[in-house]
Structures are given as structure tokens and as C-alpha cells.
Amino acid sequence: MATDPYLKSFRPGEGFPSGVEYRWSDGSSKETVSVSAPVYIEKVLHWIAEQINDETKFPDDEDESEALRVFQTPQFAALCGQIFRRLFRAYGIIYSSFFGTLEALGMAPHLNTCFKHFMFFCTEFGLLPEREIEPLEVLVKPIRKQYYSAKPSASSLVFSKGSID
């Protein structure tokens, strides 16, 4: 991003979905900073990489018991939620500020497929609060409808022949 003049043309607070400004906080302080949308995405991706590469937060598989202990903590669940919220915001920025460019490059179908799978996963595991979804509701609503219509209901999982004893 550092050398792209178009991305550098965004001012702090610009490039976000309509009516929204995502402010940056790295978690070390409660203070948030106004940044441009491209800077926000850059910071999100860097922050996520730092979290995933931190073995105290995402232990490797060599010590399975330690990994299971960490993965079952409320702190791990909260961190994963924060990662997914920030990724959703990055999608919001991409759709609101860069979709036309991606469409012109023939990349929109790929973005749409990635977003659909991302939303299916987030919906399945309840990773996004409703207030986060509002800026992209017009995109999210049909995806959720498709997800719920394709998901088997509990009543359809009843065995059709005999019983299990």
C-alpha cells in the first residue's frame, strides 16, 4: 500500500461503508485512532498475523494438551471473535470502496464466493454480533437465507429405518 497513490489518497475516516467509520485500536490502550480504510485493512491483516503467530495465543500442535487448554479458554473465544469482526469489517471496506475495481478486473465472483463462505462460517458459529452486520445487511441477508435454507433441520436428522439401541 505504501507506494499506491490511489490508496494513499484516502484520508482518515474515508473509504468505509456508508454511515460507518471503523477506528483502529491495537488493544494496548483504550484509545482509538481514525485511519483511512486502506490503512485499516493493512492494520487488521498485520494484527491478525501477529495474533496467529503468537504461540501463547495459538499454540502449535506439538503440545496437544497445552493447545487444547488454550483453545478452551474464554480469552481464546474472545480473540477469535475479534479476528472475525475485524475481517468482516475488511470485507465491508472492500465492498464499499473497491468492488467496482474488482468487478472490472473480473475478480468479483471470487470475492463473492469468499465472502459467502466466510458468512456461512460466521453464521454457523455465531461469530458476528448483529450490530456489526448492519453496514452490509443488503449482502448478508440473502447469504444467511441461503445458509438457513440449505442447513438440515434437527427434525430432518431423524433416522428413517429402525432405532438405535
MDTraj code that builds the backbone (N, CA, C; nanometers):
import mdtraj as md
import numpy as np

residues = "MET ALA THR ASP PRO TYR LEU LYS SER PHE ARG PRO GLY GLU GLY PHE PRO SER GLY VAL GLU TYR ARG TRP SER ASP GLY SER SER LYS GLU THR VAL SER VAL SER ALA PRO VAL TYR ILE GLU LYS VAL LEU HIS TRP ILE ALA GLU GLN ILE ASN ASP GLU THR LYS PHE PRO ASP ASP GLU ASP GLU SER GLU ALA LEU ARG VAL PHE GLN THR PRO GLN PHE ALA ALA LEU CYS GLY GLN ILE PHE ARG ARG LEU PHE ARG ALA TYR GLY ILE ILE TYR SER SER PHE PHE GLY THR LEU GLU ALA LEU GLY MET ALA PRO HIS LEU ASN THR CYS PHE LYS HIS PHE MET PHE PHE CYS THR GLU PHE GLY LEU LEU PRO GLU ARG GLU ILE GLU PRO LEU GLU VAL LEU VAL LYS PRO ILE ARG LYS GLN TYR TYR SER ALA LYS PRO SER ALA SER SER LEU VAL PHE SER LYS GLY SER ILE ASP".split()
xyz = np.array([
    [0.0804, -0.1182, 0.0000],
    [0.0000, 0.0000, 0.0000],
    [0.0858, 0.1261, 0.0000],
    [0.2019, 0.1171, 0.0559],
    [0.2848, 0.2361, 0.0741],
    [0.3160, 0.3076, -0.0566],
    [0.3186, 0.2378, -0.1700],
    [0.3550, 0.3014, -0.2953],
    [0.2363, 0.3280, -0.3867],
    [0.1169, 0.2865, -0.3508],
    [-0.0010, 0.3045, -0.4365],
    [-0.0623, 0.4416, -0.4130],
    [-0.0540, 0.5310, -0.5128],
    [-0.1059, 0.6670, -0.4933],
    [-0.2574, 0.6711, -0.4692],
    [-0.3321, 0.5803, -0.5313],
    [-0.4772, 0.5796, -0.5095],
    [-0.5096, 0.5466, -0.3646],
    [-0.4464, 0.4447, -0.3111],
    [-0.4730, 0.4059, -0.1725],
    [-0.4275, 0.5136, -0.0747],
    [-0.3208, 0.5821, -0.1098],
    [-0.2715, 0.6896, -0.0238],
    [-0.3602, 0.8137, -0.0299],
    [-0.4499, 0.8203, -0.1307],
    [-0.5364, 0.9384, -0.1440],
    [-0.6506, 0.9395, -0.0425],
    [-0.6768, 0.8253, 0.0216],
    [-0.7821, 0.8188, 0.1244],
    [-0.7352, 0.8918, 0.2495],
    [-0.8205, 0.9746, 0.3037],
    [-0.7909, 1.0456, 0.4284],
    [-0.8474, 0.9663, 0.5459],
    [-0.7983, 0.9923, 0.6677],
    [-0.8570, 0.9250, 0.7842],
    [-1.0082, 0.9418, 0.7866],
    [-1.0781, 0.8329, 0.8117],
    [-1.2237, 0.8333, 0.8165],
    [-1.2896, 0.8078, 0.6824],
    [-1.2119, 0.7990, 0.5739],
    [-1.2679, 0.7786, 0.4407],
    [-1.2556, 0.6334, 0.3942],
    [-1.3525, 0.5921, 0.3096],
    [-1.3464, 0.4614, 0.2456],
    [-1.4220, 0.3519, 0.3172],
    [-1.4980, 0.3882, 0.4177],
    [-1.5725, 0.2893, 0.4952],
    [-1.7142, 0.2769, 0.4409],
    [-1.7857, 0.1700, 0.4778],
    [-1.9260, 0.1604, 0.4356],
    [-2.0042, 0.2831, 0.4814],
    [-2.1094, 0.3146, 0.4088],
    [-2.1906, 0.4333, 0.4357],
    [-2.2353, 0.4393, 0.5817],
    [-2.2102, 0.5526, 0.6439],
    [-2.2541, 0.5752, 0.7813],
    [-2.1671, 0.5121, 0.8883],
    [-2.0517, 0.4571, 0.8485],
    [-1.9658, 0.3853, 0.9436],
    [-1.8231, 0.4365, 0.9322],
    [-1.7558, 0.4445, 1.0440],
    [-1.6113, 0.4655, 1.0441],
    [-1.5522, 0.3659, 1.1423],
    [-1.4693, 0.2771, 1.0912],
    [-1.4005, 0.1829, 1.1790],
    [-1.2732, 0.2510, 1.2277],
    [-1.2638, 0.2656, 1.3575],
    [-1.1455, 0.3274, 1.4171],
    [-1.0530, 0.2171, 1.4656],
    [-0.9229, 0.2428, 1.4605],
    [-0.8261, 0.1402, 1.4946],
    [-0.7830, 0.1476, 1.6402],
    [-0.7730, 0.0312, 1.7014],
    [-0.7149, 0.0168, 1.8339],
    [-0.6407, -0.1157, 1.8350],
    [-0.5159, -0.1114, 1.8761],
    [-0.4389, -0.2360, 1.8780],
    [-0.4571, -0.3138, 2.0077],
    [-0.5357, -0.2598, 2.0985],
    [-0.5625, -0.3295, 2.2240],
    [-0.4699, -0.2904, 2.3369],
    [-0.3601, -0.2225, 2.3058],
    [-0.2670, -0.1842, 2.4120],
    [-0.3187, -0.0648, 2.4921],
    [-0.4117, 0.0101, 2.4330],
    [-0.4759, 0.1195, 2.5057],
    [-0.6224, 0.1241, 2.4638],
    [-0.7020, 0.1950, 2.5400],
    [-0.8445, 0.2056, 2.5071],
    [-0.8698, 0.3135, 2.4026],
    [-0.7674, 0.3888, 2.3693],
    [-0.7814, 0.4966, 2.2730],
    [-0.7896, 0.4403, 2.1314],
    [-0.8823, 0.4949, 2.0511],
    [-0.8935, 0.4556, 1.9120],
    [-0.8420, 0.5683, 1.8233],
    [-0.7971, 0.5314, 1.7055],
    [-0.7371, 0.6271, 1.6132],
    [-0.8142, 0.6233, 1.4819],
    [-0.8417, 0.7400, 1.4269],
    [-0.9061, 0.7490, 1.2968],
    [-0.8013, 0.7239, 1.1886],
    [-0.8287, 0.6254, 1.1027],
    [-0.7394, 0.5932, 0.9913],
    [-0.8245, 0.5811, 0.8654],
    [-0.7596, 0.5771, 0.7513],
    [-0.8321, 0.5558, 0.6263],
    [-0.8654, 0.4073, 0.6129],
    [-0.9586, 0.3769, 0.5238],
    [-0.9993, 0.2379, 0.5034],
    [-0.8822, 0.1478, 0.4597],
    [-0.8000, 0.1903, 0.3636],
    [-0.6873, 0.1034, 0.3273],
    [-0.5901, 0.0807, 0.4428],
    [-0.5656, 0.1826, 0.5221],
    [-0.4775, 0.1676, 0.6388],
    [-0.5417, 0.0723, 0.7396],
    [-0.6732, 0.0833, 0.7569],
    [-0.7436, -0.0064, 0.8494],
    [-0.7240, -0.1522, 0.8067],
    [-0.7433, -0.1807, 0.6779],
    [-0.7249, -0.3184, 0.6298],
    [-0.5814, -0.3646, 0.6532],
    [-0.4863, -0.2792, 0.6220],
    [-0.3456, -0.3138, 0.6417],
    [-0.3172, -0.3455, 0.7894],
    [-0.3711, -0.2642, 0.8789],
    [-0.3513, -0.2861, 1.0219],
    [-0.4202, -0.4147, 1.0682],
    [-0.5397, -0.4418, 1.0156],
    [-0.6121, -0.5637, 1.0517],
    [-0.5304, -0.6870, 1.0130],
    [-0.4827, -0.6895, 0.8906],
    [-0.4084, -0.8064, 0.8436],
    [-0.2788, -0.8260, 0.9217],
    [-0.2111, -0.7164, 0.9520],
    [-0.0880, -0.7242, 1.0318],
    [-0.1202, -0.7731, 1.1735],
    [-0.2253, -0.7185, 1.2338],
    [-0.2637, -0.7572, 1.3700],
    [-0.3027, -0.9050, 1.3759],
    [-0.3795, -0.9520, 1.2776],
    [-0.4198, -1.0928, 1.2761],
    [-0.2969, -1.1825, 1.2639],
    [-0.2048, -1.1465, 1.1769],
    [-0.0823, -1.2261, 1.1633],
    [-0.0059, -1.2317, 1.2955],
    [0.0021, -1.1190, 1.3658],
    [0.0690, -1.1175, 1.4969],
    [-0.0002, -1.2115, 1.5958],
    [-0.1336, -1.2098, 1.5972],
    [-0.2087, -1.2947, 1.6903],
    [-0.1856, -1.4423, 1.6586],
    [-0.1980, -1.4771, 1.5317],
    [-0.1849, -1.6177, 1.4917],
    [-0.0424, -1.6684, 1.5120],
    [0.0560, -1.5825, 1.4957],
    [0.1953, -1.6237, 1.5137],
    [0.2414, -1.6225, 1.6588],
    [0.1574, -1.5742, 1.7489],
    [0.1888, -1.5726, 1.8921],
    [0.1517, -1.7092, 1.9510],
    [0.2520, -1.7884, 1.9846],
    [0.2255, -1.9257, 2.0316],
    [0.1576, -1.9314, 2.1677],
    [0.1534, -1.8208, 2.2402],
    [0.0766, -1.8218, 2.3652],
    [-0.0725, -1.8106, 2.3353],
    [-0.1068, -1.7547, 2.2190],
    [-0.2471, -1.7399, 2.1804],
    [-0.2933, -1.8503, 2.0862],
    [-0.2049, -1.8952, 1.9979],
    [-0.2323, -2.0042, 1.9044],
    [-0.1162, -2.1030, 1.9121],
    [-0.1173, -2.1902, 2.0156],
    [-0.0058, -2.2838, 2.0305],
    [0.0011, -2.3823, 1.9135],
    [0.1246, -2.4285, 1.8869],
    [0.1379, -2.5277, 1.7801],
    [0.0897, -2.6645, 1.8292],
    [0.0852, -2.7577, 1.7385],
    [0.0287, -2.8892, 1.7702],
    [0.1243, -2.9828, 1.8430],
    [0.2481, -2.9412, 1.8655],
    [0.3437, -3.0300, 1.9316],
    [0.2989, -3.0665, 2.0725],
    [0.2459, -2.9721, 2.1460],
    [0.1955, -2.9979, 2.2803],
    [0.0428, -2.9921, 2.2757],
    [-0.0166, -3.1052, 2.2433],
    [-0.1613, -3.1105, 2.2213],
    [-0.2405, -3.0708, 2.3453],
    [-0.1947, -3.1115, 2.4632],
    [-0.2695, -3.0781, 2.5843],
    [-0.2671, -2.9275, 2.6110],
    [-0.1541, -2.8626, 2.5847],
    [-0.1463, -2.7164, 2.6018],
    [-0.2357, -2.6463, 2.4997],
    [-0.2331, -2.6948, 2.3766],
    [-0.3178, -2.6355, 2.2728],
    [-0.4653, -2.6479, 2.3112],
    [-0.5068, -2.7645, 2.3554],
    [-0.6467, -2.7841, 2.3959],
    [-0.6836, -2.6953, 2.5136],
    [-0.5904, -2.6793, 2.6075],
    [-0.6163, -2.5932, 2.7221],
    [-0.6396, -2.4494, 2.6765],
    [-0.5534, -2.3999, 2.5891],
    [-0.5654, -2.2621, 2.5407],
    [-0.6927, -2.2446, 2.4579],
    [-0.7206, -2.3407, 2.3701],
    [-0.8347, -2.3284, 2.2793],
    [-0.9686, -2.3337, 2.3512],
    [-0.9697, -2.3791, 2.4745],
    [-1.0947, -2.3886, 2.5502],
    [-1.1162, -2.2722, 2.6467],
    [-1.0302, -2.1724, 2.6412],
    [-1.0432, -2.0590, 2.7334],
    [-1.1370, -1.9518, 2.6765],
    [-1.1997, -1.8750, 2.7644],
    [-1.2823, -1.7628, 2.7175],
    [-1.1992, -1.6581, 2.6422],
    [-1.0725, -1.6438, 2.6782],
    [-0.9867, -1.5466, 2.6106],
    [-0.9651, -1.5853, 2.4642],
    [-0.9513, -1.7152, 2.4386],
    [-0.9329, -1.7614, 2.3012],
    [-1.0599, -1.7356, 2.2195],
    [-1.1736, -1.7653, 2.2781],
    [-1.3010, -1.7411, 2.2094],
    [-1.3178, -1.5918, 2.1792],
    [-1.2833, -1.5067, 2.2738],
    [-1.2950, -1.3620, 2.2542],
    [-1.1991, -1.3148, 2.1439],
    [-1.0779, -1.3678, 2.1427],
    [-0.9805, -1.3311, 2.0401],
    [-1.0302, -1.3730, 1.9019],
    [-1.0820, -1.4934, 1.8895],
    [-1.1351, -1.5399, 1.7608],
    [-1.2512, -1.4524, 1.7163],
    [-1.3380, -1.4148, 1.8088],
    [-1.4480, -1.3253, 1.7757],
    [-1.3973, -1.1923, 1.7235],
    [-1.2938, -1.1395, 1.7879],
    [-1.2379, -1.0117, 1.7447],
    [-1.1740, -1.0246, 1.6058],
    [-1.1068, -1.1346, 1.5808],
    [-1.0474, -1.1575, 1.4486],
    [-1.1562, -1.1584, 1.3419],
    [-1.2633, -1.2314, 1.3652],
    [-1.3702, -1.2396, 1.2654],
    [-1.4438, -1.1076, 1.2475],
    [-1.4638, -1.0322, 1.3553],
    [-1.5263, -0.8999, 1.3422],
    [-1.4405, -0.8084, 1.2552],
    [-1.3105, -0.8106, 1.2790],
    [-1.2221, -0.7243, 1.2009],
    [-1.2138, -0.7699, 1.0550],
    [-1.2153, -0.8999, 1.0314],
    [-1.2176, -0.9480, 0.8931],
    [-1.3469, -0.9065, 0.8234],
    [-1.4580, -0.9129, 0.8958],
    [-1.5854, -0.8693, 0.8379],
    [-1.5779, -0.7219, 0.7993],
    [-1.5180, -0.6423, 0.8828],
    [-1.5036, -0.5003, 0.8531],
    [-1.4179, -0.4798, 0.7281],
    [-1.3139, -0.5614, 0.7125],
    [-1.2310, -0.5523, 0.5918],
    [-1.3154, -0.5841, 0.4683],
    [-1.4000, -0.6860, 0.4770],
    [-1.4917, -0.7139, 0.3659],
    [-1.5819, -0.5934, 0.3397],
    [-1.6312, -0.5308, 0.4444],
    [-1.7171, -0.4134, 0.4278],
    [-1.6467, -0.3025, 0.3521],
    [-1.5213, -0.2800, 0.3842],
    [-1.4419, -0.1779, 0.3152],
    [-1.4228, -0.2169, 0.1690],
    [-1.3888, -0.3412, 0.1458],
    [-1.3654, -0.3872, 0.0081],
    [-1.4918, -0.3700, -0.0755],
    [-1.6059, -0.4122, -0.0208],
    [-1.7303, -0.3990, -0.0960],
    [-1.7686, -0.2531, -0.1174],
    [-1.7485, -0.1673, -0.0193],
    [-1.7940, -0.0292, -0.0328],
    [-1.6995, 0.0582, -0.1139],
    [-1.5702, 0.0290, -0.1119],
    [-1.4748, 0.1180, -0.1784],
    [-1.4038, 0.0582, -0.2992],
    [-1.3987, -0.0723, -0.3093],
    [-1.3161, -0.1329, -0.4138],
    [-1.3889, -0.2340, -0.5023],
    [-1.5193, -0.2530, -0.4793],
    [-1.5913, -0.3546, -0.5557],
    [-1.5912, -0.3248, -0.7053],
    [-1.6101, -0.1996, -0.7433],
    [-1.6104, -0.1626, -0.8852],
    [-1.4808, -0.2014, -0.9538],
    [-1.3700, -0.1775, -0.8875],
    [-1.2399, -0.2138, -0.9433],
    [-1.2273, -0.3650, -0.9563],
    [-1.2674, -0.4365, -0.8523],
    [-1.2603, -0.5826, -0.8570],
    [-1.3519, -0.6387, -0.9649],
    [-1.4666, -0.5771, -0.9815],
    [-1.5595, -0.6204, -1.0855],
    [-1.4986, -0.5982, -1.2245],
    [-1.4366, -0.4828, -1.2451],
    [-1.3725, -0.4529, -1.3735],
    [-1.2586, -0.5504, -1.4035],
    [-1.1949, -0.5998, -1.3006],
    [-1.0850, -0.6956, -1.3175],
    [-1.1330, -0.8410, -1.3266],
    [-1.2638, -0.8598, -1.3178],
    [-1.3193, -0.9952, -1.3240],
    [-1.3010, -1.0742, -1.1955],
    [-1.2748, -1.0051, -1.0861],
    [-1.2479, -1.0713, -0.9586],
    [-1.3684, -1.0743, -0.8649],
    [-1.4771, -1.0082, -0.9006],
    [-1.5948, -1.0018, -0.8134],
    [-1.6505, -1.1395, -0.7785],
    [-1.6595, -1.2343, -0.8738],
    [-1.7112, -1.3664, -0.8362],
    [-1.6269, -1.4347, -0.7280],
    [-1.4962, -1.4143, -0.7334],
    [-1.4079, -1.4739, -0.6327],
    [-1.4312, -1.4100, -0.4958],
    [-1.4421, -1.2775, -0.4941],
    [-1.4709, -1.2069, -0.3694],
    [-1.6040, -1.2537, -0.3125],
    [-1.7056, -1.2616, -0.3977],
    [-1.8386, -1.3020, -0.3519],
    [-1.8376, -1.4431, -0.2945],
    [-1.7649, -1.5341, -0.3576],
    [-1.7563, -1.6718, -0.3069],
    [-1.6851, -1.6754, -0.1720],
    [-1.5756, -1.6036, -0.1611],
    [-1.5035, -1.5991, -0.0326],
    [-1.5922, -1.5417, 0.0770],
    [-1.6617, -1.4335, 0.0450],
    [-1.7474, -1.3701, 0.1448],
    [-1.8618, -1.4625, 0.1853],
    [-1.9200, -1.5312, 0.0891],
    [-2.0293, -1.6233, 0.1187],
    [-1.9825, -1.7327, 0.2150],
    [-1.8673, -1.7920, 0.1883],
    [-1.8164, -1.8971, 0.2772],
    [-1.7801, -1.8410, 0.4140],
    [-1.7236, -1.7215, 0.4157],
    [-1.6924, -1.6541, 0.5416],
    [-1.8203, -1.6346, 0.6228],
    [-1.9254, -1.5868, 0.5573],
    [-2.0522, -1.5633, 0.6273],
    [-2.1181, -1.6932, 0.6715],
    [-2.1095, -1.7991, 0.5918],
    [-2.1629, -1.9289, 0.6338],
    [-2.0950, -1.9721, 0.7640],
    [-1.9630, -1.9603, 0.7689],
    [-1.8870, -1.9993, 0.8880],
    [-1.9256, -1.9122, 1.0077],
    [-1.9298, -1.7816, 0.9866],
    [-1.9656, -1.6896, 1.0959],
    [-2.1069, -1.7154, 1.1457],
    [-2.1979, -1.7466, 1.0556],
    [-2.3361, -1.7741, 1.0930],
    [-2.3447, -1.9039, 1.1720],
    [-2.2759, -2.0063, 1.1250],
    [-2.2787, -2.1361, 1.1929],
    [-2.2317, -2.1243, 1.3371],
    [-2.1284, -2.0448, 1.3602],
    [-2.0690, -2.0371, 1.4932],
    [-2.1033, -1.9080, 1.5690],
    [-2.1941, -1.8282, 1.5165],
    [-2.2392, -1.7074, 1.5864],
    [-2.1272, -1.6105, 1.6168],
    [-2.0408, -1.5837, 1.5198],
    [-1.9205, -1.5044, 1.5434],
    [-1.9381, -1.3537, 1.5266],
    [-2.0492, -1.3104, 1.4679],
    [-2.0663, -1.1676, 1.4426],
    [-2.1919, -1.1148, 1.5100],
    [-2.1773, -1.0143, 1.5948],
    [-2.2965, -0.9510, 1.6525],
    [-2.3757, -0.8803, 1.5428],
    [-2.5053, -0.8722, 1.5609],
    [-2.5930, -0.8102, 1.4607],
    [-2.5519, -0.6668, 1.4282],
    [-2.5059, -0.5917, 1.5267],
    [-2.4686, -0.4521, 1.5026],
    [-2.3513, -0.4417, 1.4047],
    [-2.2650, -0.5433, 1.4005],
    [-2.1527, -0.5434, 1.3061],
    [-2.2011, -0.5656, 1.1632],
    [-2.3075, -0.6417, 1.1486],
    [-2.3558, -0.6828, 1.0169],
    [-2.4323, -0.5716, 0.9457],
    [-2.4887, -0.4798, 1.0198],
    [-2.5757, -0.3760, 0.9630],
    [-2.5201, -0.3056, 0.8391],
    [-2.3925, -0.2646, 0.8358],
    [-2.3441, -0.1939, 0.7159],
    [-2.3501, -0.2768, 0.5872],
    [-2.3481, -0.4084, 0.5983],
    [-2.3525, -0.4954, 0.4805],
    [-2.4785, -0.5812, 0.4777],
    [-2.5821, -0.5363, 0.5467],
    [-2.7038, -0.6165, 0.5594],
    [-2.7614, -0.6572, 0.4240],
    [-2.7538, -0.5685, 0.3255],
    [-2.8085, -0.5991, 0.1938],
    [-2.7353, -0.7185, 0.1304],
    [-2.6089, -0.7388, 0.1631],
    [-2.5338, -0.8548, 0.1143],
    [-2.5526, -0.9758, 0.2045],
    [-2.5568, -0.9527, 0.3331],
    [-2.5605, -1.0611, 0.4310],
    [-2.6955, -1.1321, 0.4337],
    [-2.8027, -1.0583, 0.4221],
    [-2.9369, -1.1161, 0.4353],
    [-2.9613, -1.2323, 0.3372],
    [-2.9342, -1.2156, 0.2066],
    [-2.9558, -1.3285, 0.1160],
    [-2.8615, -1.4459, 0.1418],
    [-2.7409, -1.4167, 0.1864],
    [-2.6458, -1.5242, 0.2168],
    [-2.6959, -1.6052, 0.3356],
    [-2.7424, -1.5356, 0.4394],
    [-2.7972, -1.6065, 0.5556],
    [-2.9215, -1.6873, 0.5183],
    [-3.0043, -1.6308, 0.4338],
    [-3.1246, -1.7022, 0.3892],
    [-3.0848, -1.8313, 0.3174],
    [-2.9853, -1.8217, 0.2308],
    [-2.9362, -1.9400, 0.1599],
    [-2.8773, -2.0408, 0.2584],
    [-2.8033, -1.9918, 0.3557],
    [-2.7430, -2.0798, 0.4559],
    [-2.8512, -2.1558, 0.5325],
    [-2.9500, -2.0836, 0.5837],
    [-3.0543, -2.1481, 0.6642],
    [-3.1417, -2.2419, 0.5817],
    [-3.1627, -2.2101, 0.4541],
    [-3.2444, -2.3000, 0.3715],
    [-3.1692, -2.4269, 0.3356],
    [-3.0365, -2.4213, 0.3303],
    [-2.9563, -2.5397, 0.2964],
    [-2.9209, -2.6242, 0.4184],
    [-2.9277, -2.5642, 0.5357],
    [-2.8888, -2.6351, 0.6582],
    [-3.0007, -2.7319, 0.6980],
    [-2.9641, -2.8586, 0.7209],
    [-3.0676, -2.9537, 0.7621],
    [-3.1225, -2.9177, 0.9003],
    [-3.2518, -2.9290, 0.9135],
    [-3.3130, -2.9013, 1.0436],
    [-3.2969, -3.0235, 1.1327],
    [-3.3123, -3.0044, 1.2621],
    [-3.2978, -3.1144, 1.3579],
    [-3.3985, -3.2245, 1.3283],
    [-3.5186, -3.1890, 1.2842],
    [-3.6206, -3.2909, 1.2575],
    [-3.5862, -3.3747, 1.1350],
    [-3.5069, -3.3220, 1.0420],
    [-3.4712, -3.3998, 0.9243],
    [-3.3571, -3.4974, 0.9517],
    [-3.2986, -3.4870, 1.0701],
    [-3.1891, -3.5761, 1.1047],
    [-3.2370, -3.7048, 1.1733],
    [-3.3664, -3.7243, 1.1837],
    [-3.4226, -3.8444, 1.2442],
    [-3.3966, -3.9619, 1.1519],
    [-3.3563, -4.0738, 1.2085],
    [-3.3279, -4.1923, 1.1295],
    [-3.4560, -4.2463, 1.0673],
    [-3.4464, -4.2874, 0.9418],
    [-3.5659, -4.3327, 0.8717],
    [-3.5944, -4.4810, 0.8943],
    [-3.4945, -4.5627, 0.9256],
    [-3.5196, -4.7063, 0.9436],
    [-3.4786, -4.7464, 1.0851],
    [-3.5719, -4.8039, 1.1553],
    [-3.5426, -4.8630, 1.2860],
    [-3.4959, -4.7619, 1.3883],
    [-3.4481, -4.8150, 1.4977],
    [-3.3964, -4.7319, 1.6040],
    [-3.2588, -4.7812, 1.6457],
    [-3.1894, -4.6984, 1.7144],
    [-3.0575, -4.7356, 1.7641],
    [-3.0712, -4.7694, 1.9105],
    [-3.0316, -4.8899, 1.9447],
    [-3.0364, -4.9324, 2.0848],
    [-2.8999, -4.9497, 2.1433],
])
top = md.Topology()
chain = top.add_chain()
for i, resn in enumerate(residues, 1):
    res = top.add_residue(resn, chain, resSeq=i)
    for name in ("N", "CA", "C"):
        top.add_atom(name, md.element.get_by_symbol(name[0]), res)
traj = md.Trajectory(xyz[None], top)
